[in-house]
């Protein structure tokens, strides 16, 4: 799984679309604001924070569903970082930020790659086993 994260309107979706186009990836389904059905087909999942706000599931159920959606498939996940900036006054909006943060942590811990997009510029935060091996060897 490859996770892309960045602030709202920072060019995440455009970056992912261009990357997939450059890779010749025409086989990948784009899902926005909802989860795909479990399966093995390649998928891009975006707008998870929208899905979380509307799904009506407990945090545990939502995380389980998300992890099932990406299990055993070529998945690209596009996340909007909603944990920065002004903290909302509404309790439900603060709770959404907290749940997103914990779900994002889970996704990133299981991702092979994590890339932050900041105004269209990509920064690699995690790159598979080779980074883990460098870390373990103290480099």
N, CA, C and O atoms as CSV, one atom per row, in Angstrom:
chain,resi,resn,atom,element,x,y,z
A,1,UNK,N,N,0.849,-1.169,0.000
A,1,UNK,CA,C,0.000,0.000,0.000
A,1,UNK,C,C,0.898,1.236,0.000
A,1,UNK,O,O,1.929,1.285,0.671
A,2,UNK,N,N,0.472,2.227,-0.773
A,2,UNK,CA,C,1.182,3.504,-0.830
A,2,UNK,C,C,0.224,4.572,-0.332
A,2,UNK,O,O,-0.854,4.751,-0.900
A,3,UNK,N,N,0.602,5.282,0.720
A,3,UNK,CA,C,-0.207,6.337,1.308
A,3,UNK,C,C,0.373,7.689,0.906
A,3,UNK,O,O,1.577,7.926,1.013
A,4,UNK,N,N,-0.508,8.563,0.443
A,4,UNK,CA,C,-0.162,9.952,0.156
A,4,UNK,C,C,-0.934,10.817,1.137
A,4,UNK,O,O,-2.143,10.640,1.290
A,5,UNK,N,N,-0.265,11.745,1.803
A,5,UNK,CA,C,-0.925,12.617,2.768
A,5,UNK,C,C,-0.488,14.056,2.540
A,5,UNK,O,O,0.637,14.329,2.123
A,6,UNK,N,N,-1.398,14.955,2.822
A,6,UNK,CA,C,-1.093,16.376,2.724
A,6,UNK,C,C,-2.322,17.175,3.109
A,6,UNK,O,O,-3.399,16.616,3.313
A,7,UNK,N,N,-2.159,18.455,3.205
A,7,UNK,CA,C,-3.267,19.327,3.558
A,7,UNK,C,C,-4.287,19.429,2.438
A,7,UNK,O,O,-4.057,18.970,1.319
A,8,UNK,N,N,-5.419,20.039,2.761
A,8,UNK,CA,C,-6.472,20.243,1.762
A,8,UNK,C,C,-5.934,21.106,0.623
A,8,UNK,O,O,-5.229,22.088,0.853
A,9,UNK,N,N,-6.269,20.734,-0.583
A,9,UNK,CA,C,-5.912,21.497,-1.783
A,9,UNK,C,C,-4.399,21.675,-1.948
A,9,UNK,O,O,-3.933,22.724,-2.392
A,10,UNK,N,N,-3.640,20.635,-1.585
A,10,UNK,CA,C,-2.183,20.676,-1.734
A,10,UNK,C,C,-1.693,19.880,-2.943
A,10,UNK,O,O,-0.486,19.733,-3.136
A,11,UNK,N,N,-2.617,19.366,-3.760
A,11,UNK,CA,C,-2.229,18.697,-4.994
A,11,UNK,C,C,-2.044,17.200,-4.903
A,11,UNK,O,O,-1.410,16.599,-5.770
A,12,UNK,N,N,-2.588,16.589,-3.866
A,12,UNK,CA,C,-2.421,15.135,-3.681
A,12,UNK,C,C,-3.042,14.339,-4.825
A,12,UNK,O,O,-2.385,13.491,-5.427
A,13,UNK,N,N,-4.298,14.616,-5.116
A,13,UNK,CA,C,-4.995,13.846,-6.143
A,13,UNK,C,C,-4.346,14.052,-7.517
A,13,UNK,O,O,-4.155,13.090,-8.262
A,14,UNK,N,N,-4.011,15.290,-7.851
A,14,UNK,CA,C,-3.364,15.562,-9.138
A,14,UNK,C,C,-2.025,14.838,-9.223
A,14,UNK,O,O,-1.677,14.291,-10.270
A,15,UNK,N,N,-1.274,14.835,-8.123
A,15,UNK,CA,C,0.018,14.155,-8.106
A,15,UNK,C,C,-0.163,12.658,-8.342
A,15,UNK,O,O,0.554,12.065,-9.149
A,16,UNK,N,N,-1.118,12.045,-7.641
A,16,UNK,CA,C,-1.359,10.604,-7.778
A,16,UNK,C,C,-1.829,10.282,-9.191
A,16,UNK,O,O,-1.381,9.297,-9.778
A,17,UNK,N,N,-2.724,11.094,-9.746
A,17,UNK,CA,C,-3.207,10.849,-11.115
A,17,UNK,C,C,-2.060,10.911,-12.121
A,17,UNK,O,O,-1.971,10.066,-13.011
A,18,UNK,N,N,-1.188,11.900,-11.988
A,18,UNK,CA,C,-0.038,12.025,-12.892
A,18,UNK,C,C,0.932,10.855,-12.719
A,18,UNK,O,O,1.475,10.342,-13.698
A,19,UNK,N,N,1.145,10.439,-11.475
A,19,UNK,CA,C,2.027,9.310,-11.204
A,19,UNK,C,C,1.488,8.031,-11.841
A,19,UNK,O,O,2.233,7.292,-12.484
A,20,UNK,N,N,0.210,7.775,-11.665
A,20,UNK,CA,C,-0.409,6.581,-12.248
A,20,UNK,C,C,-0.359,6.629,-13.771
A,20,UNK,O,O,-0.112,5.614,-14.423
A,21,UNK,N,N,-0.594,7.807,-14.330
A,21,UNK,CA,C,-0.523,7.976,-15.789
A,21,UNK,C,C,0.890,7.690,-16.287
A,21,UNK,O,O,1.070,6.998,-17.289
A,22,UNK,N,N,1.898,8.225,-15.582
A,22,UNK,CA,C,3.292,7.999,-15.965
A,22,UNK,C,C,3.675,6.525,-15.876
A,22,UNK,O,O,4.521,6.046,-16.631
A,23,UNK,N,N,3.042,5.810,-14.945
A,23,UNK,CA,C,3.310,4.379,-14.779
A,23,UNK,C,C,2.486,3.525,-15.739
A,23,UNK,O,O,2.646,2.305,-15.784
A,24,UNK,N,N,1.602,4.170,-16.509
A,24,UNK,CA,C,0.747,3.425,-17.432
A,24,UNK,C,C,-0.335,2.638,-16.732
A,24,UNK,O,O,-0.834,1.645,-17.262
A,25,UNK,N,N,-0.700,3.078,-15.538
A,25,UNK,CA,C,-1.698,2.352,-14.737
A,25,UNK,C,C,-3.112,2.749,-15.154
A,25,UNK,O,O,-3.636,3.764,-14.697
A,26,UNK,N,N,-3.715,1.960,-16.006
A,26,UNK,CA,C,-5.094,2.200,-16.416
A,26,UNK,C,C,-6.038,1.197,-15.758
A,26,UNK,O,O,-7.254,1.269,-15.935
A,27,UNK,N,N,-5.473,0.270,-15.005
A,27,UNK,CA,C,-6.248,-0.814,-14.401
A,27,UNK,C,C,-6.751,-0.481,-13.002
A,27,UNK,O,O,-7.348,-1.334,-12.345
A,28,UNK,N,N,-6.524,0.725,-12.545
A,28,UNK,CA,C,-6.772,1.035,-11.144
A,28,UNK,C,C,-8.073,1.831,-10.992
A,28,UNK,O,O,-8.282,2.837,-11.670
A,29,UNK,N,N,-8.931,1.367,-10.103
A,29,UNK,CA,C,-10.219,2.009,-9.839
A,29,UNK,C,C,-10.028,3.148,-8.841
A,29,UNK,O,O,-9.299,2.993,-7.861
A,30,UNK,N,N,-10.673,4.284,-9.078
A,30,UNK,CA,C,-10.599,5.439,-8.176
A,30,UNK,C,C,-11.898,5.486,-7.379
A,30,UNK,O,O,-12.981,5.545,-7.961
A,31,UNK,N,N,-11.797,5.461,-6.049
A,31,UNK,CA,C,-12.963,5.499,-5.162
A,31,UNK,C,C,-12.843,6.737,-4.288
A,31,UNK,O,O,-11.824,6.929,-3.626
A,32,UNK,N,N,-13.862,7.574,-4.277
A,32,UNK,CA,C,-13.819,8.853,-3.567
A,32,UNK,C,C,-14.947,8.917,-2.536
A,32,UNK,O,O,-16.114,8.719,-2.873
A,33,UNK,N,N,-14.589,9.199,-1.261
A,33,UNK,CA,C,-15.581,9.420,-0.212
A,33,UNK,C,C,-16.305,8.181,0.265
A,33,UNK,O,O,-17.324,8.272,0.950
A,34,UNK,N,N,-15.782,7.032,-0.092
A,34,UNK,CA,C,-16.361,5.757,0.352
A,34,UNK,C,C,-15.270,4.697,0.283
A,34,UNK,O,O,-14.172,4.957,-0.209
A,35,UNK,N,N,-15.575,3.513,0.773
A,35,UNK,CA,C,-14.619,2.411,0.687
A,35,UNK,C,C,-15.015,1.483,-0.437
A,35,UNK,O,O,-16.203,1.296,-0.702
A,36,UNK,N,N,-14.035,0.899,-1.100
A,36,UNK,CA,C,-14.365,-0.112,-2.109
A,36,UNK,C,C,-14.780,-1.399,-1.412
A,36,UNK,O,O,-14.506,-1.607,-0.230
A,37,UNK,N,N,-15.433,-2.238,-2.161
A,37,UNK,CA,C,-15.730,-3.565,-1.634
A,37,UNK,C,C,-14.418,-4.317,-1.458
A,37,UNK,O,O,-13.479,-4.107,-2.226
A,38,UNK,N,N,-14.340,-5.195,-0.455
A,38,UNK,CA,C,-13.122,-6.007,-0.323
A,38,UNK,C,C,-12.881,-6.784,-1.619
A,38,UNK,O,O,-13.827,-7.222,-2.273
A,39,UNK,N,N,-11.645,-6.944,-1.971
A,39,UNK,CA,C,-11.301,-7.651,-3.194
A,39,UNK,C,C,-9.813,-7.583,-3.429
A,39,UNK,O,O,-9.039,-7.239,-2.536
A,40,UNK,N,N,-9.426,-7.916,-4.642
A,40,UNK,CA,C,-8.007,-7.910,-4.977
A,40,UNK,C,C,-7.686,-6.923,-6.099
A,40,UNK,O,O,-6.522,-6.779,-6.474
A,41,UNK,N,N,-8.693,-6.243,-6.639
A,41,UNK,CA,C,-8.467,-5.298,-7.723
A,41,UNK,C,C,-7.688,-4.093,-7.215
A,41,UNK,O,O,-7.893,-3.660,-6.081
A,42,UNK,N,N,-6.791,-3.541,-8.043
A,42,UNK,CA,C,-6.063,-2.335,-7.655
A,42,UNK,C,C,-7.040,-1.176,-7.427
A,42,UNK,O,O,-8.042,-1.051,-8.131
A,43,UNK,N,N,-6.736,-0.334,-6.437
A,43,UNK,CA,C,-7.664,0.732,-6.092
A,43,UNK,C,C,-6.932,1.947,-5.528
A,43,UNK,O,O,-5.908,1.824,-4.855
A,44,UNK,N,N,-7.487,3.127,-5.821
A,44,UNK,CA,C,-7.099,4.368,-5.163
A,44,UNK,C,C,-8.288,4.751,-4.293
A,44,UNK,O,O,-9.418,4.840,-4.774
A,45,UNK,N,N,-8.026,4.975,-3.013
A,45,UNK,CA,C,-9.080,5.369,-2.083
A,45,UNK,C,C,-8.762,6.784,-1.604
A,45,UNK,O,O,-7.688,7.037,-1.057
A,46,UNK,N,N,-9.704,7.702,-1.813
A,46,UNK,CA,C,-9.524,9.097,-1.399
A,46,UNK,C,C,-10.776,9.551,-0.654
A,46,UNK,O,O,-11.846,8.960,-0.800
A,47,UNK,N,N,-10.632,10.600,0.140
A,47,UNK,CA,C,-11.777,11.149,0.855
A,47,UNK,C,C,-12.223,10.318,2.044
A,47,UNK,O,O,-13.410,10.285,2.371
A,48,UNK,N,N,-11.280,9.645,2.694
A,48,UNK,CA,C,-11.627,8.795,3.834
A,48,UNK,C,C,-12.241,9.605,4.965
A,48,UNK,O,O,-13.136,9.122,5.658
A,49,UNK,N,N,-11.767,10.844,5.159
A,49,UNK,CA,C,-12.325,11.667,6.227
A,49,UNK,C,C,-13.804,11.941,5.981
A,49,UNK,O,O,-14.571,12.054,6.937
A,50,UNK,N,N,-14.219,12.049,4.731
A,50,UNK,CA,C,-15.644,12.225,4.408
A,50,UNK,C,C,-16.427,10.968,4.761
A,50,UNK,O,O,-17.508,11.034,5.346
A,51,UNK,N,N,-15.860,9.820,4.393
A,51,UNK,CA,C,-16.510,8.551,4.704
A,51,UNK,C,C,-16.635,8.379,6.219
A,51,UNK,O,O,-17.689,7.984,6.718
A,52,UNK,N,N,-15.556,8.676,6.946
A,52,UNK,CA,C,-15.589,8.542,8.401
A,52,UNK,C,C,-16.668,9.427,9.030
A,52,UNK,O,O,-17.348,9.011,9.968
A,53,UNK,N,N,-16.822,10.633,8.517
A,53,UNK,CA,C,-17.809,11.567,9.069
A,53,UNK,C,C,-19.235,11.078,8.865
A,53,UNK,O,O,-20.131,11.455,9.620
A,54,UNK,N,N,-19.458,10.238,7.850
A,54,UNK,CA,C,-20.810,9.829,7.509
A,54,UNK,C,C,-21.131,8.360,7.759
A,54,UNK,O,O,-22.295,7.969,7.673
A,55,UNK,N,N,-20.137,7.541,8.063
A,55,UNK,CA,C,-20.361,6.084,8.082
A,55,UNK,C,C,-21.158,5.597,9.281
A,55,UNK,O,O,-21.805,4.553,9.197
A,56,UNK,N,N,-21.129,6.319,10.390
A,56,UNK,CA,C,-21.896,5.901,11.563
A,56,UNK,C,C,-21.330,4.697,12.293
A,56,UNK,O,O,-22.014,4.110,13.132
A,57,UNK,N,N,-20.104,4.320,11.996
A,57,UNK,CA,C,-19.465,3.177,12.653
A,57,UNK,C,C,-18.658,3.648,13.846
A,57,UNK,O,O,-18.262,4.810,13.928
A,58,UNK,N,N,-18.421,2.732,14.768
A,58,UNK,CA,C,-17.511,3.048,15.864
A,58,UNK,C,C,-16.107,3.159,15.291
A,58,UNK,O,O,-15.855,2.709,14.173
A,59,UNK,N,N,-15.203,3.750,16.039
A,59,UNK,CA,C,-13.822,3.881,15.584
A,59,UNK,C,C,-13.233,2.512,15.261
A,59,UNK,O,O,-12.602,2.334,14.219
A,60,UNK,N,N,-13.436,1.567,16.136
A,60,UNK,CA,C,-12.897,0.216,15.924
A,60,UNK,C,C,-13.460,-0.407,14.655
A,60,UNK,O,O,-12.718,-0.997,13.869
A,61,UNK,N,N,-14.774,-0.279,14.449
A,61,UNK,CA,C,-15.399,-0.839,13.246
A,61,UNK,C,C,-14.885,-0.152,11.985
A,61,UNK,O,O,-14.617,-0.810,10.980
A,62,UNK,N,N,-14.747,1.170,12.038
A,62,UNK,CA,C,-14.286,1.925,10.871
A,62,UNK,C,C,-12.858,1.530,10.508
A,62,UNK,O,O,-12.545,1.337,9.333
A,63,UNK,N,N,-12.005,1.412,11.495
A,63,UNK,CA,C,-10.623,1.018,11.219
A,63,UNK,C,C,-10.588,-0.394,10.656
A,63,UNK,O,O,-9.846,-0.665,9.711
A,64,UNK,N,N,-11.377,-1.292,11.222
A,64,UNK,CA,C,-11.416,-2.665,10.711
A,64,UNK,C,C,-11.876,-2.682,9.249
A,64,UNK,O,O,-11.274,-3.365,8.420
A,65,UNK,N,N,-12.939,-1.936,8.928
A,65,UNK,CA,C,-13.438,-1.880,7.555
A,65,UNK,C,C,-12.384,-1.324,6.595
A,65,UNK,O,O,-12.200,-1.838,5.491
A,66,UNK,N,N,-11.705,-0.278,7.028
A,66,UNK,CA,C,-10.677,0.325,6.172
A,66,UNK,C,C,-9.562,-0.671,5.903
A,66,UNK,O,O,-9.106,-0.813,4.769
A,67,UNK,N,N,-9.126,-1.359,6.950
A,67,UNK,CA,C,-8.036,-2.303,6.781
A,67,UNK,C,C,-8.466,-3.488,5.910
A,67,UNK,O,O,-7.651,-4.022,5.157
A,68,UNK,N,N,-9.708,-3.899,6.000
A,68,UNK,CA,C,-10.226,-4.956,5.119
A,68,UNK,C,C,-10.236,-4.491,3.667
A,68,UNK,O,O,-9.969,-5.271,2.754
A,69,UNK,N,N,-10.548,-3.212,3.463
A,69,UNK,CA,C,-10.638,-2.672,2.099
A,69,UNK,C,C,-9.285,-2.669,1.393
A,69,UNK,O,O,-9.230,-2.789,0.169
A,70,UNK,N,N,-8.194,-2.532,2.145
A,70,UNK,CA,C,-6.861,-2.476,1.519
A,70,UNK,C,C,-6.102,-3.797,1.620
A,70,UNK,O,O,-5.026,-3.939,1.041
A,71,UNK,N,N,-6.651,-4.750,2.343
A,71,UNK,CA,C,-5.968,-6.026,2.574
A,71,UNK,C,C,-5.783,-6.801,1.266
A,71,UNK,O,O,-6.715,-6.937,0.475
A,72,UNK,N,N,-4.575,-7.300,1.057
A,72,UNK,CA,C,-4.234,-8.150,-0.092
A,72,UNK,C,C,-4.569,-7.524,-1.438
A,72,UNK,O,O,-5.034,-8.213,-2.347
A,73,UNK,N,N,-4.337,-6.222,-1.572
A,73,UNK,CA,C,-4.569,-5.590,-2.867
A,73,UNK,C,C,-3.574,-4.470,-3.066
A,73,UNK,O,O,-3.010,-3.935,-2.111
A,74,UNK,N,N,-3.373,-4.132,-4.307
A,74,UNK,CA,C,-2.545,-2.990,-4.675
A,74,UNK,C,C,-3.388,-1.746,-4.385
A,74,UNK,O,O,-4.295,-1.414,-5.148
A,75,UNK,N,N,-3.089,-1.066,-3.286
A,75,UNK,CA,C,-3.905,0.073,-2.865
A,75,UNK,C,C,-3.061,1.332,-2.749
A,75,UNK,O,O,-1.935,1.316,-2.251
A,76,UNK,N,N,-3.643,2.416,-3.225
A,76,UNK,CA,C,-3.099,3.752,-3.039
A,76,UNK,C,C,-4.146,4.484,-2.207
A,76,UNK,O,O,-5.327,4.489,-2.553
A,77,UNK,N,N,-3.716,5.096,-1.117
A,77,UNK,CA,C,-4.638,5.792,-0.232
A,77,UNK,C,C,-4.226,7.257,-0.166
A,77,UNK,O,O,-3.076,7.581,0.131
A,78,UNK,N,N,-5.191,8.141,-0.452
A,78,UNK,CA,C,-4.944,9.579,-0.446
A,78,UNK,C,C,-5.641,10.162,0.778
A,78,UNK,O,O,-6.868,10.139,0.874
A,79,UNK,N,N,-4.847,10.686,1.716
A,79,UNK,CA,C,-5.370,11.187,2.985
A,79,UNK,C,C,-5.223,12.700,3.075
A,79,UNK,O,O,-4.196,13.260,2.690
A,80,UNK,N,N,-6.251,13.346,3.584
A,80,UNK,CA,C,-6.172,14.770,3.865
A,80,UNK,C,C,-5.868,14.942,5.339
A,80,UNK,O,O,-6.603,14.461,6.201
A,81,UNK,N,N,-4.779,15.633,5.616
A,81,UNK,CA,C,-4.382,15.885,6.997
A,81,UNK,C,C,-5.316,16.958,7.573
A,81,UNK,O,O,-5.206,18.137,7.237
A,82,UNK,N,N,-6.229,16.532,8.437
A,82,UNK,CA,C,-7.176,17.475,9.043
A,82,UNK,C,C,-6.812,17.778,10.492
A,82,UNK,O,O,-7.573,18.439,11.198
A,83,UNK,N,N,-5.659,17.301,10.935
A,83,UNK,CA,C,-5.262,17.464,12.322
A,83,UNK,C,C,-4.474,18.724,12.619
A,83,UNK,O,O,-4.053,18.935,13.757
A,84,UNK,N,N,-4.271,19.552,11.632
A,84,UNK,CA,C,-3.517,20.787,11.843
A,84,UNK,C,C,-4.475,21.967,11.776
A,84,UNK,O,O,-5.626,21.826,11.365
A,85,UNK,N,N,-4.000,23.093,12.172
A,85,UNK,CA,C,-4.804,24.302,12.074
A,85,UNK,C,C,-5.674,24.516,13.299
A,85,UNK,O,O,-5.377,24.016,14.384
A,86,UNK,N,N,-6.726,25.248,13.117
A,86,UNK,CA,C,-7.623,25.617,14.216
A,86,UNK,C,C,-8.422,24.401,14.654
A,86,UNK,O,O,-9.001,23.697,13.826
A,87,UNK,N,N,-8.450,24.158,15.953
A,87,UNK,CA,C,-9.227,23.047,16.500
A,87,UNK,C,C,-10.703,23.460,16.497
A,87,UNK,O,O,-11.052,24.516,17.023
A,88,UNK,N,N,-11.567,22.629,15.906
A,88,UNK,CA,C,-12.985,22.991,15.831
A,88,UNK,C,C,-13.637,23.092,17.217
A,88,UNK,O,O,-13.221,22.414,18.157
A,89,UNK,N,N,-14.644,23.928,17.329
A,89,UNK,CA,C,-15.386,24.078,18.584
A,89,UNK,C,C,-16.325,22.895,18.805
A,89,UNK,O,O,-16.580,22.510,19.947
A,90,UNK,N,N,-16.842,22.315,17.719
A,90,UNK,CA,C,-17.822,21.238,17.821
A,90,UNK,C,C,-17.145,19.935,18.247
A,90,UNK,O,O,-16.133,19.529,17.676
A,91,UNK,N,N,-17.719,19.295,19.255
A,91,UNK,CA,C,-17.140,18.055,19.794
A,91,UNK,C,C,-17.057,16.969,18.733
A,91,UNK,O,O,-16.071,16.234,18.688
A,92,UNK,N,N,-18.073,16.848,17.873
A,92,UNK,CA,C,-18.053,15.795,16.862
A,92,UNK,C,C,-16.941,16.022,15.840
A,92,UNK,O,O,-16.375,15.053,15.332
A,93,UNK,N,N,-16.615,17.267,15.527
A,93,UNK,CA,C,-15.525,17.565,14.605
A,93,UNK,C,C,-14.162,17.281,15.239
A,93,UNK,O,O,-13.239,16.824,14.565
A,94,UNK,N,N,-14.045,17.557,16.543
A,94,UNK,CA,C,-12.795,17.224,17.242
A,94,UNK,C,C,-12.621,15.708,17.293
A,94,UNK,O,O,-11.516,15.198,17.111
A,95,UNK,N,N,-13.709,14.998,17.541
A,95,UNK,CA,C,-13.646,13.527,17.579
A,95,UNK,C,C,-13.256,12.970,16.209
A,95,UNK,O,O,-12.470,12.025,16.126
A,96,UNK,N,N,-13.798,13.547,15.138
A,96,UNK,CA,C,-13.441,13.110,13.786
A,96,UNK,C,C,-11.943,13.275,13.549
A,96,UNK,O,O,-11.306,12.381,12.991
A,97,UNK,N,N,-11.375,14.398,13.963
A,97,UNK,CA,C,-9.936,14.622,13.821
A,97,UNK,C,C,-9.147,13.557,14.565
A,97,UNK,O,O,-8.149,13.045,14.057
A,98,UNK,N,N,-9.599,13.224,15.778
A,98,UNK,CA,C,-8.901,12.211,16.577
A,98,UNK,C,C,-8.966,10.839,15.912
A,98,UNK,O,O,-7.964,10.127,15.840
A,99,UNK,N,N,-10.153,10.475,15.427
A,99,UNK,CA,C,-10.318,9.168,14.781
A,99,UNK,C,C,-9.485,9.102,13.502
A,99,UNK,O,O,-8.818,8.102,13.238
A,100,UNK,N,N,-9.528,10.170,12.717
A,100,UNK,CA,C,-8.702,10.215,11.505
A,100,UNK,C,C,-7.231,10.027,11.865
A,100,UNK,O,O,-6.520,9.271,11.203
A,101,UNK,N,N,-6.785,10.698,12.892
A,101,UNK,CA,C,-5.385,10.584,13.292
A,101,UNK,C,C,-5.002,9.159,13.641
A,101,UNK,O,O,-3.936,8.688,13.244
A,102,UNK,N,N,-5.855,8.471,14.377
A,102,UNK,CA,C,-5.536,7.083,14.757
A,102,UNK,C,C,-5.622,6.146,13.546
A,102,UNK,O,O,-4.802,5.238,13.406
A,103,UNK,N,N,-6.616,6.364,12.669
A,103,UNK,CA,C,-6.710,5.558,11.459
A,103,UNK,C,C,-5.508,5.806,10.561
A,103,UNK,O,O,-4.940,4.860,10.015
A,104,UNK,N,N,-5.115,7.057,10.401
A,104,UNK,CA,C,-3.965,7.393,9.575
A,104,UNK,C,C,-2.701,6.735,10.118
A,104,UNK,O,O,-1.882,6.241,9.343
A,105,UNK,N,N,-2.533,6.722,11.437
A,105,UNK,CA,C,-1.369,6.058,12.033
A,105,UNK,C,C,-1.341,4.585,11.668
A,105,UNK,O,O,-0.290,4.041,11.331
A,106,UNK,N,N,-2.500,3.941,11.734
A,106,UNK,CA,C,-2.585,2.516,11.410
A,106,UNK,C,C,-2.237,2.282,9.942
A,106,UNK,O,O,-1.463,1.383,9.615
A,107,UNK,N,N,-2.815,3.101,9.060
A,107,UNK,CA,C,-2.538,2.954,7.634
A,107,UNK,C,C,-1.049,3.152,7.345
A,107,UNK,O,O,-0.447,2.381,6.599
A,108,UNK,N,N,-0.472,4.177,7.933
A,108,UNK,CA,C,0.940,4.465,7.660
A,108,UNK,C,C,1.863,3.409,8.241
A,108,UNK,O,O,2.911,3.115,7.668
A,109,UNK,N,N,1.483,2.839,9.368
A,109,UNK,CA,C,2.331,1.797,9.945
A,109,UNK,C,C,2.338,0.547,9.069
A,109,UNK,O,O,3.332,-0.178,9.040
A,110,UNK,N,N,1.253,0.290,8.363
A,110,UNK,CA,C,1.170,-0.895,7.513
A,110,UNK,C,C,1.527,-0.622,6.058
A,110,UNK,O,O,1.661,-1.555,5.266
A,111,UNK,N,N,1.683,0.645,5.703
A,111,UNK,CA,C,1.996,1.006,4.321
A,111,UNK,C,C,3.429,0.627,3.965
A,111,UNK,O,O,4.325,0.663,4.809
A,112,UNK,N,N,3.626,0.267,2.712
A,112,UNK,CA,C,4.970,0.028,2.192
A,112,UNK,C,C,5.672,1.360,1.934
A,112,UNK,O,O,6.878,1.502,2.136
A,113,UNK,N,N,4.875,2.333,1.480
A,113,UNK,CA,C,5.420,3.657,1.185
A,113,UNK,C,C,4.474,4.731,1.701
A,113,UNK,O,O,3.254,4.564,1.670
A,114,UNK,N,N,5.044,5.835,2.177
A,114,UNK,CA,C,4.279,7.005,2.594
A,114,UNK,C,C,4.935,8.229,1.967
A,114,UNK,O,O,6.141,8.442,2.093
A,115,UNK,N,N,4.113,9.029,1.288
A,115,UNK,CA,C,4.599,10.232,0.632
A,115,UNK,C,C,3.740,11.410,1.083
A,115,UNK,O,O,2.511,11.349,1.056
A,116,UNK,N,N,4.414,12.482,1.496
A,116,UNK,CA,C,3.693,13.707,1.849
A,116,UNK,C,C,3.724,14.618,0.627
A,116,UNK,O,O,4.766,14.799,-0.003
A,117,UNK,N,N,2.572,15.185,0.306
A,117,UNK,CA,C,2.477,16.143,-0.788
A,117,UNK,C,C,2.212,17.509,-0.175
A,117,UNK,O,O,1.215,17.712,0.517
A,118,UNK,N,N,3.109,18.433,-0.436
A,118,UNK,CA,C,2.980,19.782,0.104
A,118,UNK,C,C,3.022,20.740,-1.074
A,118,UNK,O,O,4.086,20.993,-1.641
A,119,UNK,N,N,1.868,21.271,-1.440
A,119,UNK,CA,C,1.737,22.179,-2.583
A,119,UNK,C,C,2.332,21.590,-3.847
A,119,UNK,O,O,3.066,22.253,-4.581
A,120,UNK,N,N,1.996,20.317,-4.086
A,120,UNK,CA,C,2.417,19.633,-5.302
A,120,UNK,C,C,3.803,19.029,-5.267
A,120,UNK,O,O,4.210,18.358,-6.215
A,121,UNK,N,N,4.535,19.255,-4.186
A,121,UNK,CA,C,5.892,18.711,-4.070
A,121,UNK,C,C,5.849,17.468,-3.191
A,121,UNK,O,O,5.299,17.488,-2.089
A,122,UNK,N,N,6.433,16.395,-3.689
A,122,UNK,CA,C,6.412,15.116,-2.974
A,122,UNK,C,C,7.636,14.972,-2.081
A,122,UNK,O,O,8.750,15.327,-2.464
A,123,UNK,N,N,7.404,14.441,-0.880
A,123,UNK,CA,C,8.489,14.133,0.044
A,123,UNK,C,C,8.248,12.720,0.566
A,123,UNK,O,O,7.196,12.444,1.142
A,124,UNK,N,N,9.202,11.834,0.370
A,124,UNK,CA,C,9.070,10.457,0.837
A,124,UNK,C,C,9.297,10.410,2.341
A,124,UNK,O,O,10.325,10.868,2.839
A,125,UNK,N,N,8.328,9.854,3.056
A,125,UNK,CA,C,8.443,9.689,4.502
A,125,UNK,C,C,8.791,8.251,4.874
A,125,UNK,O,O,9.412,7.998,5.906
A,126,UNK,N,N,8.386,7.320,4.026
A,126,UNK,CA,C,8.639,5.897,4.297
A,126,UNK,C,C,8.777,5.201,2.955
A,126,UNK,O,O,7.995,5.436,2.034
A,127,UNK,N,N,9.781,4.341,2.857
A,127,UNK,CA,C,9.998,3.635,1.613
A,127,UNK,C,C,10.317,2.173,1.882
A,127,UNK,O,O,11.478,1.772,1.813
A,128,UNK,N,N,9.332,1.395,2.178
A,128,UNK,CA,C,9.462,-0.046,2.281
A,128,UNK,C,C,10.539,-0.544,3.208
A,128,UNK,O,O,10.963,0.157,4.127
A,129,UNK,N,N,10.980,-1.762,2.962
A,129,UNK,CA,C,11.921,-2.450,3.840
A,129,UNK,C,C,13.305,-1.832,3.818
A,129,UNK,O,O,14.019,-1.898,4.819
A,130,UNK,N,N,13.709,-1.226,2.693
A,130,UNK,CA,C,15.080,-0.717,2.649
A,130,UNK,C,C,15.291,0.368,3.698
A,130,UNK,O,O,16.368,0.435,4.291
A,131,UNK,N,N,14.284,1.230,3.948
A,131,UNK,CA,C,14.429,2.242,4.989
A,131,UNK,C,C,14.479,1.599,6.368
A,131,UNK,O,O,15.260,2.011,7.226
A,132,UNK,N,N,13.630,0.577,6.576
A,132,UNK,CA,C,13.629,-0.103,7.868
A,132,UNK,C,C,14.976,-0.757,8.131
A,132,UNK,O,O,15.475,-0.720,9.255
A,133,UNK,N,N,15.572,-1.357,7.098
A,133,UNK,CA,C,16.882,-1.989,7.268
A,133,UNK,C,C,17.955,-0.953,7.596
A,133,UNK,O,O,18.821,-1.209,8.432
A,134,UNK,N,N,17.908,0.206,6.953
A,134,UNK,CA,C,18.873,1.262,7.260
A,134,UNK,C,C,18.715,1.705,8.709
A,134,UNK,O,O,19.703,1.918,9.412
A,135,UNK,N,N,17.475,1.841,9.148
A,135,UNK,CA,C,17.210,2.285,10.507
A,135,UNK,C,C,17.743,1.268,11.513
A,135,UNK,O,O,18.372,1.631,12.508
A,136,UNK,N,N,17.477,-0.028,11.235
A,136,UNK,CA,C,17.919,-1.070,12.147
A,136,UNK,C,C,19.444,-1.138,12.231
A,136,UNK,O,O,19.996,-1.502,13.270
A,137,UNK,N,N,20.122,-0.787,11.139
A,137,UNK,CA,C,21.579,-0.832,11.120
A,137,UNK,C,C,22.211,0.454,11.635
A,137,UNK,O,O,23.431,0.616,11.586
A,138,UNK,N,N,21.380,1.365,12.128
A,138,UNK,CA,C,21.884,2.583,12.738
A,138,UNK,C,C,22.386,3.628,11.763
A,138,UNK,O,O,23.213,4.465,12.126
A,139,UNK,N,N,21.910,3.596,10.553
A,139,UNK,CA,C,22.337,4.587,9.561
A,139,UNK,C,C,21.327,5.676,9.421
A,139,UNK,O,O,21.520,6.598,8.628
